Amino acid sequence: MMVHFDYYPKDRARIRVLERRLESAIKHAGVGELGETEYHIDGNDGYLYMYGPNPDRLYGVTGPILKSSRLMTGAEVTKHYGPRAETFAIHPDGIR
């Protein structure tokens, strides 16, 4: 699963806190693992990578955490199902 988000360099400390929350929840639920976060130096694009055998279960665990973060408002989530993918935006109002 990949989450594409906008960030500003001043947000990096808050992103690290979010990463720790995600990593703990994923590990506790046994649904996969958190990969490396990627920041593009030529822009404000960031990517969170999460891996697990079932993207729906992975998002079920991480979705509430992502939605609770103002940094992730409007971020795009891509869940991969083998050769097929599903992409949608995160909305804090509970939709998706």
C-alpha angles and dihedrals in degrees: 000000000000130000117199112199141166117244143170122218089248088063096062095097090052090047090054089053089050090049091054091050092049093046092050094048093046092048094045092050093044093227101129139289142290114247129202120303113234124211121190109223093205095058146002097277119129131180130201114199123202126178131201142131094255118042092191092057090043091053091043088062099037101035096079090049093048092047091050092058117085086205090067098050106128093008116145120237120202117194114195121213102182106284092353125078136189121205127190140153125256114240120187092214091078098263107133 
